[in-house]
Amino acid sequence: MTAYNLPFSSQSDESLLYGASWYPEMWPESEWPVDVAKMKEVGFTLMRLFEFAWKRFEPSEGVYDFDWAVRILDLLHEAGIQVMIGTPTAAPPAWLTSRYPEVLGTKADGKREGHGQRKHYNAHSRVYREFSKKIVAKMVEALGSHPAVHSWQIDNEMSGFDYGQETREAFHAWLAETYGDIENLNRIWGLDFWSQAYDDFSQVPLVVANVGSIEQPERHHPSLVMAIARFQNEAWTRFIADQVAEIRKGPEVLITTNMTGTINAMNWWEHFKVLDRSGASMYSDLSYYHYNYIRFDRLRGEKDAPYWLLETAPNWSGGGPVWNIHHDERGIRAFTWLSMLMGGSMVLYWQWRSHWAGQEMQHGTCVSQTGQWMPGKDAWQQMAGEFKTHGKFLLENPAQKGPVGILANCENAWLFSIDPIHPDNRYADRLRDKVQMPLVRHHYQRDLLHPDADFSAYKVLLVPQLAILPEGLQARLAEWVEAGGQLMLGPLTGNRTTEMTLWRDSNYGGLEDLMGAGQTLRFSPHWVEKTIEVVFGDGTACHPEIWCDAFAPRADTEVLARYRGGYGDGLAAVVSRKLGKGRVVTVGCPLSEERLMGLFQQLAEAVDVHPLAEGGDGVLCCPRVDAATGKLTALGLVNTRKTSTTIHIPVSGRDVFSGDQCGPGVPLAPLQVRLLKVAASE
């Protein structure tokens, strides 16, 4: 894969940034000052602009008009409002798609996308990449040096794979570069099965890579589908990096984009490597705010800098059916503060003013198409003041990293969707519901980490369903454990090669040396889960889920639990091994939350890792620490429920919002937000 320049900076922001997306190209120039005055009135400090304005910038090929955009930047700068510029490549103009139809995307059924939508281009298209680079270069030349410009956003919510002829030819070239010759590919993928072997790379089909879904009917060869997903994502990284390179030719400025979802078909871990900040769009309803916790944990673990929330609803959403995202102004404030407290430094609403035409006219906004305030003004105004008052403290006392890490990546999400083993085994959902959320409910601070991340500062690592281990990870984990780390492996970890095949000379590709055990049996408990138990040494038990590995422990490895009943009766289900100053626990199947947390808490206590609080069902704890020492300086508490509760914390502190002295018992009203500065930092 092409090597790209790394981001220029990971510096912190100077203030918390707050605002919305604005599309002034939809409105007469006489109304722009009215909008800007209202933005200033509500206290917004940054607006996101121009992400769909390609036609206004380039009304016909090679003819450019940026004067109107400069006047908008002038207005915002005079009002003290900064700007994030979006590159407009998600919506190419009609002159481009009609004159150069090869830039349009091709669906899996062979039909080309049509004009009048967005994201209807082909990221593999050489012609489209050149036009994209050119418009970005012209924008940088015309707008990049304006004092209002704070940052840039690449495209908008990028996603999708292409299946056109140019993409097919590029895929065959990629295969040749990756595998060298066709016989090597046939051998590595085991293509003698079902007579799938090829005589030439041109014969390899570009099949549907619907990675992320387990509902796809019988699929093509799993190694092929994995290769297609990798190839498609490398093109997306190039597409992003091309635009970044053009922006880098202008003044030094931070660059980001907005990820959707958590772990899906787009490999955002790779895409964010060429960007300065991780960013996202999030629209989960108040009843499902917990869906976002893992997204925040992931964004926080992505960069050594605050993440940015580039889109959320200011009140309700309406891309299709209209639903009330935040329910009322308390919800608006709770979710916005939740993003900031968990490690962000920017929240932007989508959008500022209601469209008077086109798609999404009923989406929630800050002002209507007639310029009237929409529901939420009091909350936005209140938070703008709070961010101004407390922003400096929060930026000097960032969200705590760790001490617990959960390792995950996209390729394993793809693997379990390409080769599904259970209707309930959706990778991202299982990580969230069965691993991350138990830690949240027990108030352990945690990050979602890519296996390539530096986890030297973490004390406990969980590695569930990481079937494909990136090269070098096993050695890094062994070194980390020997130094005192507490590691929980499995279930379903280490059992596939990088080509998505099973290992031929062992079951875990050498991971046995770290586990202190080999595999003696693997079996499915599907439909018979209730007849099988995992019984621990203290007599407690639970039923397995999804899949079971049974272990043959080595002499220095302790058996913590055994299967009772079923194929694995009497065999080891959970094993533990000391390694240097640390310990490795390997789990053979998904366990109940109670039993999982029992194992986890033993590992955590061994390295002095304790929960941030007790009780407070539905309350999210957000620790803030001194940037230099890592010492706890504040604790953010957000009650995400519409009922009152009390949470118990091991420290006391003063709430910066109410002035209340709190602790150890802290009462929280429905959807209340507290930021407690602990006693030593007051």
C-alpha positions in Angstrom: 0.0 0.0 0.0 1.2 3.5 -0.8 2.9 5.3 2.1 1.3 8.7 2.9 2.5 11.7 4.8 1.4 11.5 8.4 -0.8 14.3 9.9 1.2 17.4 10.6 -0.1 18.0 14.1 -1.9 16.5 17.1 -2.0 19.7 19.0 -5.0 20.4 21.3 -7.6 23.0 20.4 -7.4 26.5 22.0 -11.1 26.4 22.9 -14.1 24.1 22.7 -15.8 24.7 19.3 -19.5 24.7 18.9 -21.7 25.4 15.9 -23.5 23.9 12.9 -23.5 23.2 9.2 -24.6 26.1 7.0 -25.5 26.1 3.3 -25.5 29.8 2.3 -25.5 28.9 -1.4 -29.2 28.1 -0.9 -30.1 31.7 0.2 -29.9 35.2 -1.3 -26.9 37.2 -0.1 -29.2 39.7 1.7 -30.0 37.0 4.2 -26.5 36.0 5.1 -25.9 38.8 7.6 -29.2 37.9 9.3 -28.1 34.3 9.7 -24.6 35.3 11.0 -26.2 37.6 13.6 -28.3 34.8 14.9 -25.2 32.5 15.0 -23.5 35.1 17.1 -26.6 35.6 19.3 -26.7 31.9 20.2 -23.0 31.8 20.8 -21.8 29.5 18.0 -18.1 29.7 17.4 -17.5 27.5 14.3 -19.6 26.8 11.1 -19.1 24.0 8.6 -19.5 25.3 5.0 -19.3 24.5 1.3 -19.3 20.6 1.4 -21.9 20.4 -1.4 -21.1 23.7 -3.3 -19.1 22.4 -6.2 -21.5 23.7 -8.8 -21.4 27.2 -7.3 -17.6 27.1 -7.2 -17.2 25.7 -10.8 -20.4 26.5 -12.7 -18.8 25.0 -15.9 -15.6 23.1 -16.5 -12.6 25.3 -15.8 -14.7 28.4 -14.9 -14.4 29.3 -11.2 -16.2 31.7 -8.8 -15.1 32.0 -5.2 -15.9 35.6 -4.6 -19.2 34.8 -3.0 -17.5 32.4 -0.6 -14.9 35.0 0.4 -17.7 37.4 1.3 -19.3 34.7 3.5 -15.9 34.1 5.2 -15.6 37.9 5.7 -19.0 38.0 7.4 -18.2 35.1 9.8 -14.7 36.4 10.6 -16.1 39.9 11.5 -18.5 38.1 13.9 -15.7 36.2 15.5 -16.9 32.8 14.1 -14.4 30.3 12.6 -15.0 28.1 9.6 -14.5 24.4 8.7 -14.4 24.1 4.9 -15.8 20.9 3.4 -14.4 19.7 0.1 -17.4 19.3 -2.2 -16.6 16.0 -3.8 -19.6 14.2 -2.4 -21.8 16.0 -4.9 -20.2 16.5 -8.3 -21.9 18.9 -10.7 -24.0 17.7 -13.7 -21.6 19.1 -16.3 -19.0 16.7 -14.9 -21.2 13.6 -14.6 -22.7 14.1 -18.0 -19.5 15.0 -19.9 -17.5 12.3 -18.1 -19.9 9.5 -17.3 -17.1 7.2 -16.3 -16.8 9.1 -13.0 -20.2 7.7 -11.9 -20.2 4.7 -9.6 -21.4 1.3 -10.7 -23.6 -0.8 -8.5 -23.1 -4.6 -8.0 -25.8 -5.3 -10.6 -23.9 -3.3 -13.2 -26.1 -0.3 -13.3 -24.5 3.1 -13.1 -25.4 5.7 -10.5 -27.3 8.7 -11.8 -27.1 12.4 -11.1 -29.2 14.2 -8.5 -28.1 12.4 -5.4 -24.8 12.5 -3.5 -21.9 10.1 -3.2 -22.8 8.8 -6.7 -19.2 8.9 -7.9 -16.5 6.2 -8.2 -13.6 6.7 -5.9 -11.5 4.5 -8.2 -12.0 6.7 -11.2 -8.8 8.3 -12.3 -10.8 11.1 -14.0 -12.8 11.8 -10.9 -9.8 11.8 -8.7 -8.1 14.4 -10.9 -11.2 16.7 -11.0 -11.5 16.3 -7.2 -7.8 17.3 -6.7 -8.3 20.3 -9.0 -11.4 21.7 -7.3 -9.7 21.3 -3.9 -6.5 23.0 -5.1 -8.6 25.9 -6.4 -10.4 26.2 -3.1 -7.1 26.2 -1.2 -5.8 28.9 -3.5 -8.9 31.1 -3.1 -10.0 30.4 0.5 -7.2 28.6 2.3 -5.4 31.8 3.6 -8.6 33.5 4.9 -8.3 34.2 8.6 -11.7 32.7 9.3 -10.5 29.2 8.2 -10.0 26.9 11.2 -10.0 23.4 9.5 -11.0 21.3 6.5 -13.3 18.3 6.1 -12.8 15.8 3.3 -16.0 14.9 1.4 -18.9 13.8 3.5 -19.7 10.5 5.2 -17.8 8.5 2.6 -18.9 4.9 2.0 -19.6 2.4 -0.7 -17.8 0.0 -3.0 -17.7 0.2 -6.8 -18.1 -2.6 -9.3 -17.5 -0.9 -12.7 -15.0 -1.9 -15.4 -12.3 0.5 -14.4 -12.6 -0.7 -10.9 -12.4 -4.3 -12.1 -9.2 -3.7 -14.0 -7.7 -1.9 -11.0 -8.6 -4.9 -8.8 -6.9 -7.3 -11.2 -3.8 -5.1 -11.2 -3.9 -5.0 -7.3 -4.1 -8.8 -7.2 -1.1 -9.1 -9.4 0.9 -6.6 -7.3 -0.2 -8.3 -4.1 0.2 -12.0 -5.0 2.8 -11.9 -7.8 1.4 -14.7 -10.0 -1.9 -16.5 -10.3 -0.6 -19.9 -9.0 0.5 -18.2 -5.8 -3.0 -16.8 -5.3 -4.5 -20.2 -6.1 -2.3 -21.9 -3.5 -2.7 -19.3 -0.8 -6.5 -19.3 -1.1 -6.8 -23.0 -1.5 -8.7 -22.7 -4.8 -8.7 -26.3 -5.7 -11.8 -26.5 -3.6 -14.9 -26.5 -5.9 -12.5 -26.1 -8.9 -12.2 -22.4 -8.1 -8.6 -22.0 -9.4 -7.9 -19.4 -12.0 -5.6 -19.3 -15.0 -5.2 -15.6 -15.1 -5.9 -12.6 -12.8 -8.4 -11.3 -15.3 -10.7 -14.3 -14.6 -11.0 -13.3 -10.9 -14.5 -11.9 -10.4 -15.2 -8.6 -8.6 -18.0 -10.0 -6.5 -20.2 -8.2 -4.0 -18.3 -7.5 -0.8 -21.2 -6.9 1.4 -18.9 -6.9 4.5 -20.7 -6.0 7.7 -23.9 -7.9 6.9 -24.5 -11.5 7.9 -27.7 -11.8 6.0 -26.0 -12.2 2.6 -26.9 -15.6 1.0 -24.2 -18.1 0.1 -21.1 -16.1 -0.6 -18.1 -16.4 -2.9 -14.8 -17.6 -1.7 -14.1 -15.8 1.7 -10.5 -15.0 0.9 -11.7 -13.3 -2.3 -14.3 -11.2 -0.5 -11.8 -10.2 2.1 -9.3 -9.2 -0.7 -12.0 -7.1 -2.4 -12.8 -5.3 0.9 -9.1 -4.5 1.4 -8.7 -3.3 -2.2 -11.8 -1.1 -2.1 -10.6 0.5 1.1 -7.2 1.2 -0.1 -8.8 3.2 -2.9 -10.8 5.2 -0.4 -7.6 6.0 1.5 -5.9 7.2 -1.7 -9.0 9.3 -2.5 -8.8 11.0 0.9 -5.0 11.3 0.8 -5.1 13.0 -2.6 -7.3 15.8 -1.3 -5.2 16.1 1.9 -2.1 16.6 -0.2 -3.7 19.5 -2.0 -4.8 21.1 1.2 -1.3 20.7 2.6 0.0 23.0 -0.2 -1.8 25.8 1.6 -1.4 27.2 5.1 -0.9 24.6 7.9 -4.4 23.6 9.1 -6.1 20.6 10.7 -8.0 18.2 8.4 -10.7 15.7 9.3 -13.8 14.0 8.0 -17.0 12.4 9.4 -17.1 8.7 9.9 -20.4 7.0 10.2 -21.1 3.8 12.3 -18.5 2.1 14.5 -16.8 -0.8 12.7 -18.2 -1.4 9.2 -17.2 -1.8 5.6 -15.1 1.4 5.6 -11.8 0.9 7.3 -11.7 4.2 9.1 -8.7 3.3 11.2 -6.7 3.3 8.0 -8.4 6.4 6.5 -7.8 8.4 9.7 -4.1 7.8 9.5 -3.8 10.4 6.8 -6.0 12.9 8.7 -5.2 15.1 11.8 -8.4 14.5 13.7 -10.9 11.7 14.0 -14.5 12.8 13.4 -17.9 11.4 13.2 -21.6 11.8 12.5 -24.0 10.4 15.2 -27.7 10.3 15.2 -28.8 7.7 17.7 -32.0 8.4 19.6 -32.0 9.2 23.4 -33.3 5.7 24.0 -30.1 4.4 22.2 -27.5 6.9 23.4 -25.5 3.8 24.6 -25.0 2.9 20.9 -22.7 6.0 20.8 -20.5 5.1 23.8 -18.4 2.7 21.8 -18.1 5.3 19.1 -16.8 7.8 21.5 -14.4 5.2 23.1 -13.1 4.5 19.6 -12.7 8.1 18.6 -10.9 8.9 21.9 -8.5 6.0 21.3 -7.8 6.9 17.7 -5.6 10.0 18.1 -3.6 11.8 20.8 -5.9 14.8 20.4 -9.6 15.6 21.0 -12.0 14.1 18.5 -14.7 16.2 16.7 -18.4 15.4 16.4 -19.2 16.9 13.0 -22.9 16.0 12.8 -25.7 15.4 15.3 -29.2 16.6 15.3 -29.9 19.9 17.0 -33.3 18.5 18.0 -34.8 15.9 15.7 -33.7 14.1 12.5 -35.5 13.6 9.2 -33.5 12.0 6.5 -36.3 9.5 6.0 -38.9 9.1 8.8 -38.8 12.0 11.2 -37.8 11.0 14.8 -37.0 13.0 17.8 -33.4 12.3 18.6 -32.9 14.2 21.9 -36.6 14.3 23.0 -36.3 17.8 24.6 -33.7 20.4 25.5 -32.4 18.4 28.4 -31.5 15.7 26.0 -29.8 18.1 23.6 -27.6 19.4 26.4 -26.9 15.9 27.8 -25.8 14.5 24.5 -23.7 17.5 23.5 -21.9 17.5 26.8 -21.5 13.8 26.7 -19.5 14.2 23.5 -17.3 16.9 25.0 -16.8 15.1 28.3 -15.8 11.7 26.7 -13.0 13.4 24.9 -14.2 15.7 22.2 -13.5 19.4 21.6 -16.1 20.2 18.9 -19.8 19.6 18.4 -21.6 20.7 15.2 -25.3 20.3 14.5 -26.8 19.3 11.2 -27.9 21.8 10.3 -28.3 25.5 10.8 -31.2 26.5 8.6 -34.0 24.4 7.1 -33.7 23.6 3.4 -36.6 25.3 1.5 -36.2 22.7 -1.3 -34.7 19.3 -2.0 -34.0 16.4 0.2 -34.3 16.4 4.0 -36.6 19.5 4.3 -38.1 18.2 7.5 -34.7 17.6 9.3 -34.3 19.3 12.6 -32.4 22.6 12.4 -31.5 25.6 14.4 -33.6 28.1 12.5 -36.5 27.4 10.0 -36.4 28.3 6.3 -38.1 31.6 7.3 -35.4 32.4 9.9 -37.4 31.6 13.0 -35.8 29.9 15.9 -36.5 26.1 16.2 -36.7 24.2 19.5 -33.4 24.1 21.4 -32.2 27.8 21.4 -32.1 28.0 25.2 -30.0 24.9 25.5 -27.6 25.9 22.7 -27.2 29.4 24.3 -26.6 27.9 27.7 -24.0 25.4 26.4 -22.2 28.1 24.4 -21.7 30.0 27.7 -20.6 26.9 29.5 -18.1 25.9 26.9 -16.6 29.4 27.0 -16.4 29.3 30.8 -15.1 25.7 31.2 -13.4 25.0 27.9 -9.9 26.0 29.1 -10.1 23.7 32.1 -11.3 20.7 30.0 -8.6 21.2 27.3 -5.9 21.4 30.0 -7.4 18.3 31.7 -8.2 15.9 28.9 -10.3 12.7 29.0 -8.4 9.9 30.6 -7.0 7.2 28.2 -7.5 3.7 29.5 -6.5 2.1 31.8 -8.5 -0.7 30.0 -8.2 -1.3 26.3 -10.4 -3.4 23.9 -8.6 -4.4 20.7 -10.7 -4.4 17.5 -10.4 -3.8 13.8 -12.4 -3.8 10.6 -10.9 -6.9 9.1 -12.3 -9.0 11.9 -15.7 -7.4 11.4 -15.5 -8.3 7.8 -14.4 -11.9 8.6 -17.4 -12.6 10.8 -19.8 -11.2 8.2 -18.2 -13.0 5.3 -18.1 -16.3 7.2 -21.0 -16.0 9.7 -21.2 -18.6 12.4 -24.3 -17.5 14.3 -27.3 -15.1 13.7 -26.4 -13.1 16.8 -22.7 -12.7 16.0 -22.6 -9.2 14.5 -19.1 -8.1 15.4 -19.6 -4.5 16.2 -22.8 -5.1 18.1 -21.3 -8.0 20.1 -18.2 -5.9 21.0 -20.6 -3.1 22.2 -23.2 -5.2 24.0 -21.1 -8.1 25.4 -17.7 -6.5 26.1 -17.8 -2.7 26.2 -21.2 -2.1 27.8 -20.5 -4.4 30.8 -17.4 -2.2 31.5 -19.6 0.9 31.1 -22.2 -0.4 33.5 -19.5 -1.2 36.0 -17.9 2.3 35.5 -14.5 1.2 34.2 -12.8 3.7 32.0 -11.9 2.1 28.6 -10.8 2.8 25.1 -11.5 0.9 21.8 -8.0 0.5 20.2 -6.7 -0.7 16.9 -4.2 -3.6 17.4 -1.5 -1.3 15.9 -2.0 1.3 18.6 0.5 1.9 21.3 -1.0 0.2 24.4 2.1 0.5 26.6 0.1 2.8 29.0 -2.7 0.4 29.4 -2.9 -2.1 32.3 -5.7 -4.4 31.1 -6.4 -5.5 27.5 -9.3 -7.4 26.2 -8.9 -9.1 22.8 -12.2 -10.7 21.9 -12.9 -12.2 18.4 -9.7 -10.9 16.9 -9.5 -14.0 14.6 -6.9 -12.4 12.4 -3.9 -11.0 14.4 -2.0 -8.3 12.6 1.7 -9.1 12.1 3.8 -8.5 15.1 0.9 -8.3 17.6 1.6 -11.5 19.4 5.1 -10.5 20.2 4.0 -7.1 21.3 1.4 -8.6 23.6 3.9 -11.0 25.1 6.3 -8.2 25.9 3.5 -6.1 27.4 2.3 -9.0 29.6 5.8 -9.8 30.7 6.1 -6.2 31.9 3.0 -6.6 34.1 0.0 -6.3 31.7 -3.2 -8.3 32.3 -4.5 -9.8 29.1 -7.8 -11.6 28.3 -7.7 -13.4 25.0 -10.8 -14.7 23.2 -13.1 -16.1 22.4 -12.4 -16.8 18.7 -9.1 -15.0 18.7 -6.1 -16.0 16.6 -7.7 -18.8 14.6 -7.4 -17.4 11.1 -4.5 -16.4 8.8 -4.3 -13.0 7.2 -5.9 -14.5 4.1 -8.9 -15.6 6.1 -8.0 -19.3 5.9 -7.5 -21.7 8.9 -4.0 -22.4 10.1 -2.7 -25.7 8.7 0.1 -26.4 11.2 -1.7 -25.3 14.4 -5.0 -23.9 15.5 -3.9 -20.5 16.6 -0.9 -19.8 14.4 1.6 -19.8 17.3 -0.6 -17.9 19.7 -0.5 -21.1 21.8 2.8 -20.0 23.2 1.2 -16.9 24.7 -1.9 -18.8 25.8 0.0 -21.6 27.4 -2.5 -24.0 25.8 -3.4 -25.6 22.5 -6.9 -26.5 21.2 -8.2 -30.0 21.9 -11.7 -29.4 20.4 -13.8 -26.8 18.8 -17.6 -27.1 18.5 -20.8 -25.2 18.0 -23.3 -24.9 20.9 -26.0 -23.5 18.5 -29.5 -24.7 19.5 -28.1 -26.7 22.5 -26.6 -23.8 24.6 -28.9 -24.5 27.5 -27.7 -28.1 27.8 -24.0 -27.0 28.1 -22.5 -25.2 31.1 -19.2 -23.5 31.7 -18.4 -24.3 35.3 -15.8 -22.4 37.3 -13.8 -23.6 40.3 -16.0 -21.8 42.8 -19.1 -23.6 41.5 -20.5 -20.7 39.6 -21.6 -21.4 36.0 -23.1 -20.0 32.8 -24.1 -21.2 29.4 -21.8 -20.7 26.4 -22.8 -18.7 23.3 -22.0 -18.6 19.6 -18.9 -20.9 19.5 -16.8 -23.0 21.8 -13.1 -23.8 21.9 -11.8 -26.4 24.4 -8.1 -26.2 25.5 -5.3 -28.6 26.3 -3.4 -26.7 28.9 0.4 -26.9 29.3 2.1 -27.7 32.6 2.4 -24.0 33.6 -1.3 -23.2 32.8 -4.2 -23.3 35.2 -7.7 -24.4 34.3 -10.3 -21.8 35.6 -13.4 -23.4 34.1 -14.5 -26.5 32.3 -17.4 -27.4 30.0 -20.1 -29.6 31.5 -22.4 -31.5 29.0 -22.2 -31.6 25.3 -19.3 -32.3 23.0 -16.7 -30.7 25.3 -17.8 -32.3 28.6 -14.9 -32.1 31.1 -12.6 -30.1 28.8 -11.0 -26.8 29.7 -13.1 -23.7 28.7 -11.0 -21.0 30.4 -7.3 -21.1 31.2 -4.9 -18.8 32.9 -1.1 -18.5 32.7 1.4 -16.3 34.4 3.9 -14.7 32.1 6.7 -12.6 33.6 5.0 -10.0 35.9 1.6 -10.3 34.1 -1.1 -12.9 33.3 -2.9 -14.2 30.3 -6.5 -15.5 30.6 -7.9 -17.2 27.5 -11.7 -17.7 27.2 -13.0 -20.4 24.9 -16.5 -19.1 24.4 -18.6 -16.0 25.1 -19.6 -15.9 28.7 -22.4 -14.2 30.7 -21.8 -10.7 31.8 -21.5 -11.8 35.4 -18.8 -14.4 34.6 -17.0 -12.2 32.2 -16.8 -9.4 34.7 -15.7 -11.8 37.4 -12.6 -12.7 35.3 -12.0 -9.1 34.3 -12.2 -7.8 37.8 -9.6 -10.3 39.0 -7.2 -9.1 36.3 -8.0 -5.4 37.0 -7.5 -5.7 40.8 -4.1 -7.3 40.2 -2.9 -4.0 38.6 -4.8 -1.6 40.9 -7.5 -0.8 38.3 -10.8 0.1 40.0 -14.2 1.3 38.9 -14.9 5.1 38.9 -18.2 4.7 40.7 -20.9 2.4 41.9 -24.6 2.3 41.1 -26.2 5.0 39.1 -27.8 2.9 36.4 -27.7 4.8 33.1 -25.0 7.3 34.3 -21.9 7.7 32.3 -18.7 8.5 34.1 -16.1 10.6 32.3 -12.8 11.1 34.1 -10.6 14.1 33.3 -6.9 14.1 34.2 -4.1 16.5 34.4 -2.3 16.5 31.0 1.1 16.3 32.6 0.7 14.0 35.5 -2.4 11.9 34.6 -3.9 12.6 38.0 -7.7 12.7 38.3 -8.8 16.3 38.4 -12.5 16.1 37.5 -15.3 13.6 36.9 -18.0 14.3 34.4 -21.4 12.6 35.1 -24.2 12.4 32.6 -27.5 10.8 33.5 -28.8 9.4 30.2 -32.1 8.3 31.6 -35.3 10.2 32.1 -35.5 9.2 35.7 -33.6 10.4 38.8 -30.8 8.4 40.2 -27.9 8.5 42.7 -24.3 7.4 41.9 -21.6 6.8 44.5 -18.0 8.0 43.7 -14.8 7.4 45.7 -13.9 11.2 45.6 -15.7 14.4 46.4 -15.9 17.5 44.3 -17.8 20.7 43.5 -20.1 20.7 40.5 -19.1 23.6 38.2 -22.7 24.1 37.0 -24.7 24.1 40.2 -22.0 24.8 42.7 -23.1 21.8 44.7 -20.5 20.0 46.8 -21.0 16.3 46.0 -19.7 12.9 47.1 -19.7 10.2 47.9 -23.4 10.0 47.0 -24.2 12.2 44.0 -27.9 12.7 43.1 -28.7 13.3 39.4 -32.0 14.5 38.0 -33.3 13.2 34.7 -30.7 13.9 31.9 -28.6 16.0 34.3 -25.0 16.8 33.6 -22.5 17.4 36.3 -18.8 18.2 36.1 -17.2 17.7 39.5 -13.8 19.2 40.1 -12.2 17.0 42.7 -11.1 18.5 45.9 -7.4 18.7 45.0 -8.1 20.7 41.8 -10.5 23.3 43.2 
